[in-house]
C-alpha cells in the first residue's frame, strides 16, 4: 500500500505539475530518469522473472547521457529489490536478461527488431523515441509543452507478463492495445 506523500510525489512527477523553478533546476535527462524509476515501482513482474533477493536489472542501450543519469539510481531500493543499472551498448548482448530496457534515440532504426526480439520476455521497454508505445514498445516518454508525459502499450506489457498499476495507467496520456 502506498502512503499519501509517496503517491503525491508520483503524481507530481508523472503529471509534470512541478513548479517552474523546480523543473528548471532538473535537466530533461534527470526528469526521464525519475519517470523510469517511478515506472519500475508500479510494475509487477511474474514470479519466475524476479525472485526474492534478485536485483532488478535496468539496461540502457543507445543513449550515453541517459545511461549516466540513470546510473545515479544504481543501488536504490524498490520495495524489496535493489536496482542495478547496466550499460548495454553492444548489439550482441542478451537483452532478455534485463527486467527493464531503456532504448535511447541512437537505436531508432533498430527499435522494431529490438521490440520483436523481446516480445516473449518479461522485459519492460521504455524509450523517448517518437511513436514508441504505438509501435509496440512498453512505455513511451513524450516531451510536450515543457512537460514530460507518457504513453503505454497495454497489449505489449500484458504479453510480457507484466502488470502495471492502475494508478500509473490513469496518468498515461494514451493507452494503446487495450
N, C-alpha and C positions, 0 to 999 in steps of 0.2 A: 504494500500500500504506500502511496506517495504522500509525503507531508505537504502542507499548503505552501510553504516557502519554496520548496523544490519545484512544485508544479507552476508556481508563479514565475520562477526563473525560466523554466522550459517555455512557457507561453511567451515570455518576453523575447527570448532568443529566436524562437521559431516563427513568431509573427513579425519580427523586425520592428517592434514598437519601442525599442530602446531610445532614450532621449538623444537628440542630435549630438551633444558633446560626447556622450558615451560612444556612439557609433563612430565618430570622427577619430577617436583615440585607437580604435581597433582597425587593423587592416582587413581587407576582404579575405585574405588567407586565414587570419585568426577567426573571423566570423564563420567561415566554412568549416574550420576545424571544430568550433563549438557545436555547429549543427551536426557534424559527423559523430561527435562524442555523444550528443543527446539522442541521435537516432539509435545508436547502439544500446542505450539504456532502455529503449522502448521496443526492442526486438527480442523475440524468444526463438531460440534455435531448437531443433529436435534434440532429444536426449542423446542420441548417438553422435551428434555433431559437436556438442560441448558437454563434456563430462565434469563432474565436481573436481576441482583442483586444476583444471585446464586454464590456459590463458586464452583470451580472445585475441586472435591474430588479425590485425588490421594491416593489410598490404597496400602499398601505394605504387602505381606504375604511371609513368608518363608525365610527372609533374614534380620537379625537384623542389620548387618553392613550397608547394603544398605538403610535400613529404617533410620538409624542415619544420613547418608549422605543426603538422600532426605529430611529429616526433616529441613535441613537448608533452603530449598525452601519454607517452610510454610509461608504464608502471602505475598509472592511475587505476583505481578500483572502480568497477562497475558491478554493483551488487557483490556477489561472492567471487567474482572473477577479476583478474588483473588484465589490463590491456597491454598488448605487446605490439608495437608498431614496427613493421618490417618493410624496408625498401625492396621493391621487386622490379628493378629496372630492366632485367633481361626478359626477352620474349619467350625463352625456353623454360621458365620457372613453372612449377606446378601450382597454379593459382587455385586449384581445388583445395589446397591445404590452408587457405585463408578462410576466416569467418566473415570478414568484411574486405571488400576490394574497392579502393578509391582509384578511379580511372581518370587520369589527367588529360588535358586538351591535346597533348602531343600524340595521344593514342586515338585521335578522332577517326583515322582511316581504318584502324583495327578494332574499333569498338563493337561492331556487329559480330565478327568472329569470336571476340572475347566473350561476349554475352552468350553466344551459342555454345561455346566450349564449356561454359559454367551452368548450362541450363538444368542439368540434373544434380548439381552440387548445392549444398546448403550454404551458399555464399551470398551475402547482401552486397549488391553492387551499387556504388554511389558515384556520380560524376556531375560536373558542371558543363559537360558537352551539350550544346543545344539539342533538344528533342530526345534526350537520353531515355527518359522513362517511357515516352511514347513509342520508342523503337525497341523496347523490351528490357531496358535496364531497370533496376530495382527502384532507386530514388534519384531523381534529377534535381540539382540545385539551380535556381534561377536568380539572376540579379536584375531587378526591375525597380525603377524609380527610387533608387537609393535604399532598396530593401532586399533582403535575401528571402526567397520563397522556395518552396519545393513541390515536386510532383512525385507521385508514387504509381508504380505499376503493380497493382494488387495480384494480377494473374501470375506475374513473374515471381513475386515473393512467395505466393502460395505454392507454386510449382517447386520452389526451392525448399519447401517445408518450413518456412519462416512465418511466425505470427507477429504482426505489427499491432501495437497498441491502438485501440480506438481513439484515445486522446490524440495520438500523433496523426492518425488518418483524418480526424476532424480539422486539423490545422493545414492539411495539404491543399494547395491551390487547385490541383487537378488529380483525379484518381483514374488511371486507365485500367482496363481489364477487370472491371467489376463483375 
